[in-house]
Amino acid sequence: MVRPTWVTPPPPGRGRVLHVNATATGGGVAELLHGLVPAQAAAGIATGWAVIAGDHDFFRTTKNLHHLLHGTGDAGALDARAVAHYRAVLAPQARWLAGQVGPGDLVALHDPQTLGLAPALAAAGARVIWHCHIGTTRSGVDGPALVWDTFAADLAALEGVVTTLPEFAPPSVAAHVVPPAVDPDGPKNRPLSPDAVEATLAATGLVGAHPAPDAVATVEQDRPLPPGARVVAQVARWDPLKDMTGVVRLVPDLPDDVHLVLAGVDPTEIPDDPEGLRVLDEVRAERDAMRGPDRDRVHLLLTSLRDETRAALLINAVQRRADVVVHKSLEEGFGLAVTEAMVKRRAVVAGDVGGIRRQIDHGRTGLLVDPTDRSAVLAALRHLLAEPQLRRRLGAAAADVVAERFTMARLVRDYRTIVDRRTSRPAGTPLVATPTAEEAR
């Protein structure tokens, strides 16, 4: 029988918090859980973490669900056959998990891959919440409503939904509004000296000429990054909604000394994201079509999950080496890479969409732009590249906001509130709400 895998086995007993998602490595949810699960345990919350299994067709359907919740996606592909296969993949795993839980346990299902587990777990007596890290604030899109209709029975089994913004939650379920969080002391965010940054980048060949034989990333570039070059960096999955191809297209109109570093996990190592390789190939084609001097300024960094700690340190170094971090998301439910740049005191230009709005107060902690307006994105980048003092001011304010509102300790407190509170509140009523950056001013 196909069954989930424990990343962190739960302790015996009841009253535990059990997280379930689709992958132990790669992507914001896995990174979040790598910090949240031990932090909850350290806070005295009995916690476990399980990862479900799936095949290509399952993950193709769940990726479409991801896009539908962002207001895009293919409604026609969410047909009876796709839904039946989704349920068939989850059914034996739901039975197995139901045997691991009981009354008093709280199960947190993360993102669309796991939503179909809810009825079986609720029938076993567990309290079940769905932590939906994605969504859209755009009106007039049909994707979310289609998902809510298709999974009405699964939503009915939930005690509540955890979302970054209240607009992301289905109207039939009470919402816990909980924004993203990072671990400032983790390898992706902890302080690095300039020498450590240089050495970490040199080990990959991004700078210098001799990458280490055990490099934790592959670099695709014509020439190494020159000493002293100004850098714009984006760190993201190779996902169409991150618009990495659109970022590459900005390079010819940036100053001639500015280099672009695009960094993301090698998509061949992320089984739950079947679009990654296609997006990476599109980025490669865009770079290859550039004239030589512009192509020289584009550096692609594909990190490996073989050594997660070293890969995280590498992303840390990339963001610290950047003069400006860009996050040109067309839709964004979570935006962890934005938070990670902010904690490093980087000036950020980001899409004015979704969960990013919970983090950046435009003009005070970063710059928000319409990600579809190429001229606006370019203008924001040029402005920050030309104004070092503005970059420092925005970066310092950004780091302060993260320390106040987006740390793992705060996320643990929010989850404890959910654990301790059984709710009879009506659907649509936020139960946990952290103020927005604007509200906190």
N, C-alpha and C positions, 0 to 999 in steps of 0.2 A: 504494500500500500504506500502510495506517495504520502509523505507527511512533512510537516514543517521541521526546520532545524533550529535547535536552541543556540543562539549566540551567547546568551546569558541565561543559564537554567534558573528558574525561580526557586526560592527556598520552599520547603514544605509548609503546609498550613493554609490558612485563608486570610483574606484581607490584603491580598497582594495586588500590585499593579503589573500587568503583563502587556507588553507592547508587541504588536505584530505588524510586520511590513514585508516588502517584496525583495529586499536585497540587503546584505550586510555591509557592502562596500559600494562606493560610487554614489554621488548624488546627495542633495541636501538632507533628505530624511535620514539616511544612514549616518551621515555625519552628526546630525542632531542627536540621534539615539546613542551614538558612541560617547557623547558627552552627558546626555540626560540620564541614561540608565545608571552609570556609576554615581552620578551626583545624587540621584534619588536614593540609592542604597546608602550613601554616606550620610544622608539626612534621616536615615532610619526608616525608610519606606522599603518594604520587601518588594523587590522588582525583578522581572525577568524580561527576556526579549527573544522572540521567535521570528524566523524568516520563512515565508511560504515558498513553494516551488511552482514553476509554471513552464509551459512550452512556448514555442514561437507564436502560435496562433493566440494563445492566452495573452501574451504580452503585447501583441499587435492590437488586440481589443482594448486592453487597459491603457495603451498609449492613445488610442482614439478617445477613450473616456477622458483622459487627461486633457486632450485638445478640446473636447466638447465642453468641459467645465471651464476652460479658458475662453469660450465663446467662438471657437473655431471647430475643427474636426469634421468628420464625415458622418452625418446622421444616418445615411443609407447603410453604412457599414455596421451600425449597431442593430443588426437584424436578429431574428429569432435564432438562427444558427450560431451567430457569434455569442449571444447571451447564453445559449444552452451549453456551448463549450466552456465558457467562463465558469458556469456553475458546476459543470462536470469536473473541471480541474480542482475547484475548491471543495467539492463535497467530501471526499475522503479526508482532506486536511481539516475540514470543519469538525468531522466526527472525532478525529484524533485530539484536536485541541479541546473539544467539549469534554473529553475524558480527563483533561489536565486541570480544569477549572471548576469552581463551584460557587455557592453563595458566599458573598463577601468579597470575592475577587472583582477587580475592575480591569477590563480588557480594553486597551486603546488600539483600535485598528487604524492604520495609517494609509491614507490615499485610496484611490479606486480599486487597486489590486485586491484589497482585503475586505471591502464592504460586504461582499456576499457571505462572509463568515458570520455575520451578526446574528441571524436567527438561531442557528445551532448553539452559539455560545450563550445567548439569552435564555434559550430553553434549558440549558444546563444550570441556570441559576446565577450566572455571572452578570454583573452590570457591564454594559457595553457602550463605549463611546467611539465615535469616528473622528479621527484627527485629519481633517481635509486641508492639506497645505496649499491648495490651488483654488483658483476661481477667477471671476472677472467682475469688474464694477461697471462694465458697459451695459447699457440698457438696449432692449430690442434684439438680443441674440437668443436663439432657441436652444443652444446646446445644453445649458444647465437644466432647463425644464425637462428636456428629453431624458437626461440621466435620472432626475428625481422621479419621473414617471416610470421608467424602466425598473428602478430599484426601490419602488414604494414599499414593498414588503420588508426589505432589508432595513430601510430607514425607520420603519415602524418598530423594529426590534431595539432601537437605540434609546439609551437614556439621554443622550445629548450629542452635539457635534462641536468639536473644537476647530475654530477657524481664525485666520489672521484678521479678517475683516468680517463684520456681520453680514455683508452682502454675499459672501461666499456660501453661507449656510442655506440648506433647503428650508423652505418656509414651514415645513411640517414638524421640525425638530428644534428643541431649545438649543441656543447657541452659547458656547463658552468662547469669548473673544480673547485670544491669547496670541500676541505677536511673537516673532521669531527671537532666537537667542543664540549667543555664541559663548564659548569658553575662552576667556582672554588668556588663560594660562596654557591652553592646549598647543600642540606643535604647529598648528596652522596660524596661530595668532600671537604666540608669546614673543617678547622682544628679541630682536636679532641685531647684533652689531653690524656696522657697514662691512667689516671684514668677513663676517659670517655670511652676509647676503652675497657678497662677491664670490666667496668660495663655494657656496651652494649652487649658484648659477653656473660657475665655471665647471663644476662636476658634470653638468649636462652638455657642455659645449655651447650653451647659449652665449656666454662670453668666453674669450680665450679660444684656443685651438685644439685642446686635448681633453675631450670628455673622459670621465672615469670609465673603466671597463664595466663596472656594475652600476652605471647610471640608472636612476629611477625614472627617467623620462627619455623620450625620443624627440629630438629637435629637427624640424624641417625648416631650413633657411639656406640662402645662398652664401651669406657671410655672417660671422658672429656679430653680436651687438657691439658697436664701437664704444670705447671708453668715453664716458661723459655724455653720451647721446641722451637726449630727452626721450622718455618712454611713456606711451599710453598703453595700458594693459586691460584686457578683459579676461576674467576667469569664469568659465561656465561649462555646462554640458554642451555637447554638440547637438543642439536641439533647435528646430526651426524658430521657436519662439524667442530664443536668445539672440537671433539675427547676427550671428558671427559673420556671415557673408556680407551683410550690410556694413559691418564695422570695417572689414577689409576695403570696401569700396570708398571709405573716407580717406584712405592714405594719400592718394595723389593730391588732395586738396589740403593736407596738413603741411606745416613748414618742413623744408627739406631735411632738417636735422632730426626730425621726430620719427621714432621707430615704434611699431606696433607689435606687441606680444599678445597672442591669443593662446590661452592655456586651458586645457580640459583633459579629463580622463580619456585614455585610449578607448574608443567606443567598442572595440572588439572584446573588452573586458567587462562590459556592462550588459548582461543578458536581458534585463528588463526594459531596455531602450532600443528597439529595433531600428529607429531612424538615425541613430548617431553616425554610422558610417556614411550614409548618404549625405548628411549635412557636412561632414568633414570633407568628403570628395568635392562638394560644391565650393567650399572654402578654398581647397587646393586649386581647383580650376580657375577660380577668380584670381588667385595669386599668380598662377602660371601665365595668365593672360596679360599681366601688367608689363609695362616697359621695364627694362632692367633696373634703373635707379630706384623705382618705386618698389619693385619686387624685393630688392635688397633690404628694404625697410620693414618687411613683414616676416615675423618669426612665429612659427607654430610649435607649440609645446604639448606633447602628448604624454601625460603622466601615467605611470603604471600603479596598479593596486597591489603589486607583489610585496611592496613595503610601504604600508600606509603612512607610517610616521615620517619616513623620509620624503614621501610625496607631499605630505602636508607641509613639511618644512620648505620644500621647493616652492609651493604656492605662496607661502608666507614671504619668501624672498622675492618672488616676482612682484607681489603687490607692494612690498617695501621699496623695490627698485623703481617702481613707476612714479612718474611725476603726477600723472592723473590716472585714475581708474575709471573706466567706462563700463556701463552695464546697460546695453541698448536693447533691453527686453521689450518685446511687443506686448506681452502679457506676463505678469509675475505674481504668483500667489505668495511666495515665501521670500525670496531675495536674500538668501544667506550670504552670498558673495558680496553684496553691498554692505551688510553689517560687518563682515570681516575686513573690508577695506576701511570702514569708518573707525574700527577699533585700532587700526594702525595709523590713524591720523592722516589718511590719504584724502585728497579732494576728489569727489566722485561726481561724474556726470551720469545720470541714470534716467531711464524711461519713467515718465510720469504715469505710472500704471500700478494697479493692485497694491500688494503689500509693501512695495517700495515707498509708497506715500506714508506708511506708518513710521518710516525710519528717517526720511530726509525732509527737513523743513527748508524749502527752496530759498537760497540766498543766505542761509545761516549755517546749515550743516552740509551743504552740497548743492548741486544744481539739478533740477528736474526739467526734462525736455520732452516734447512729443517725439517718441522714437521713430515715427514715420516721417518726420520733417528733417530731411538730411541737412538742410541749411541751418536749422536750429541746433542740431547736434554738433555740426562743425563749428558754429559760432561759439558754443559753450566750451568746447575743447580748446579752441584758439584763445579764448578769453583767459582760461585758467593757465594754459601754457605760458601766456605772456605776463601773468601776474603772480609771482612767487609768494608775495605777502598775502594775497587773497587765498592761495592754496593753503598756506599755513593756518590762516584764520579759520577757514572752513574745516580743515582737518582737525584742529584742536577742538572746535565746537562739536564736531561729529563724534570724537572719542568720548567727550563728556556725556553725550546723549546715550551712547552705548553703555557706558558705565552705570548710568542712572536707570536705564529702562530695558536693555536687551542682553542681560547676562544670564548664564545658566542658573544662577542662584534664584533669580526672579522667576524663571520658568518652573523650577522645582516648587516654588511657593504657589504658583498658579495651579499646578497639577495637584498639589496637596489640597487646595481649596476644592477642586473637583472631587478628589477622593473622599473628602470629609463631608461633602454636601450631597444628599439625595434631593432631587428636585421634583417638585410638582408644578413648577412655573409653566406658563403657556409657551408653546413653540414661538420662536422668533424673539424671545426676550433674552438679551445677553446676560450671562451669569457671572462672568469674570471679564472685566474690561480694564485694560491698561491704557492710559491716555495717549493720544497721538502726539507726535512731536509738536504740532501746532498748539494742541491743548495744554501741553506741558510748559509752554513758554511763560 
